[in-house]
Amino acid sequence: MIKDFIMDNFFYLHPGYTTFNTIIFGLVLGLIILGIIKIFDVLDKDPLDLIYPLIPIIVFGSTSRALVDNGIYPRIHLLATPGIYIFIGLMTIVLLLASIIVEKHSDVKYQNVIAIAGSAMCIPNIVLIIFHGINLKVTLLELFLFVVISAIFILLKNKMELLRTRGNLEVLLAHVFDATSTFVAMDFFGYYEQHVLPTLLINFTHTAFVMYPLKIGVIILILYIIDSQVNDKLANNMLKLSIFILGLAPGIRNFTTLILSLA
């Protein structure tokens, strides 16, 4: 009975989220972040050093999900929520520890080890995506919208102290990309949102454009709270790295799923 409850609410293979499992996933994520903070503390490393090196691993995980969504990879527990997040998380921790060892015994920085390993993992997915084909017009549309909106905040960086703080602009732009992927998929191609709160707001406003003010407003508020209230540098930067991943990962997945499905 307990096994059935867990499988039905957390390890199911169909897409979508409920209020219940959203709360539970959030609590679990919080505990994981606390654990990773301890790891970085022991290693004496700054989490924000990985904000760019981790992008290939994020691309690997997100494109894997997109390939599942399009039937190219099988829909199995390892490649579905939360299995893929557990797999990617554990793999990244192991890779982090291994990269520290490599750094100690060579001149190669641990960030570069992670970036190279992540890039290598991406290659099979990129090859499959190329052979499958993508919708170039949709790709350019989404990238154009992302660049235009991102340019606004890049230009505002020198006028907003919040955006000048290390990592903050990257975190915000990751969520702008996520908002763009949702907006294009839903308003132009009739896709639907799987998460609880965005679904409520999109249904209320009748447009996924609401994701822009929602994402931008919430992220700026969160970054302000982190910078003003979280004085511990390690915890501060780990929170920012986590929020960066939470924006970029679904954005890349949605983007890749869409351009593959419309090919």
C-alpha positions, -999 to +999 in steps of 0.1 A: +000+000+000+028+024+009+047+014-022+016+021-044+011+055-027+047+065-035+046+052-070+012+070-077+023+103-063+060+106-070+074+080-093+047+080-119+055+080-156+027+104-168+035+141-171+022+167-146+023+178-110-001+180-081-002+205-052+008+176-029+039+164-047+049+199-056+052+207-019+070+174-011+095+179-040+101+214-027+109+202+008+131+174-005+149+200-027+155+222+004+171+193+023+193+184-007+205+220-009+214+220+028+234+188+022+252+202-008+261+233+011+278+211+037+297+194+008+309+227-006+319+238+030+340+207+034+356+211+000+361+248+006+347+257-028+323+284-040+291+271-056+289+301-080+322+289-096+300+263-113+273+285-127+287+282-162+305+248-160+273+231-150+254+243-181+264+213-202+252+189-175+219+209-173+217+206-211+223+169-209+195+163-183+170+186-200+176+173-235+173+138-222+138+147-209+129+163-242+140+132-261+117+111-238+089+136-244+093+130-281+095+092-279+131+090-289+142+078-255+119+053-236+097+067-208+113+048-179+116+058-143+153+067-147+144+093-173+111+106-157+105+128-127+120+125-101+143+097-113+162+118-137+168+145-111+181+120-086+203+105-113+217+138-125+221+151-089+240+121-077+261+120-109+270+157-104+280+152-068+303+123-078+317+143-107+323+173-083+343+150-059+362+134-088+370+169-103+385+180-069+408+150-069+419+157-105+426+194-096+448+183-067+469+161-089+471+183-120+470+219-132+434+215-144+408+234-125+379+214-111+354+237-129+370+228-163+368+191-155+331+194-148+325+214-180+344+190-202+327+159-187+293+176-191+300+185-227+310+150-235+278+137-220+258+161-242+272+148-275+249+117-279+218+139-272+229+166-296+236+141-323+201+125-319+185+160-320+204+169-352+194+136-369+158+139-358+156+175-370+143+207-354+119+235-364+143+263-373+117+290-374+105+282-339+141+280-327+148+314-340+116+329-327+122+317-292+159+328-292+149+362-306+124+368-278+149+357-252+177+379-265+154+410-268+141+406-232+175+397-218+190+427-235+168+450-214+183+436-181+218+435-195+215+472-203+200+478-168+228+460-151+249+492-145+218+510-131+206+483-108+228+473-079+210+440-075+220+429-111+256+439-105+260+414-077+278+382-089+254+356-102+222+376-100+219+385-137+226+349-148+199+336-124+173+361-137+181+354-174+178+316-168+142+323-157+136+346-186+145+317-208+121+295-190+093+321-193+101+324-230+099+287-236+065+285-218+051+316-235+060+304-271+048+268-265+015+277-249+004+309-268+017+299-302+013+261-303-013+252-277+009+234-252-001+233-215+017+241-183+023+212-158+031+232-127+004+242-103+008+280-096+017+289-132-013+270-144-036+290-122-022+323-133-022+314-170-058+302-168-067+335-150-050+358-176-056+335-206-021+340-218+013+325-209+028+360-213+021+363-176+051+341-170+074+371-177+061+394-149+057+364-126+092+350-131+109+384-132+091+398-102+095+367-081+132+361-090+141+398-083+123+396-050+140+363-040+175+376-050+169+408-030+159+386+001+189+364-004+214+393-007+199+412+022+191+384+046+215+355+039+249+367+052+267+334+049+285+336+015+284+298+009+246+295+016+240+327-004+258+314-035+244+279-032+208+293-032+216+313-063+231+283-081+200+262-072+176+289-085+197+292-116+193+255-123+156+255-115+151+281-142+175+269-169+167+232-167+129+234-175+135+262-200+159+240-220+136+210-217+106+229-229+125+246-257+140+213-270+107+194-267+089+221-288+115+224-316+117+186-319+079+180-319+074+206-346+102+193-369 
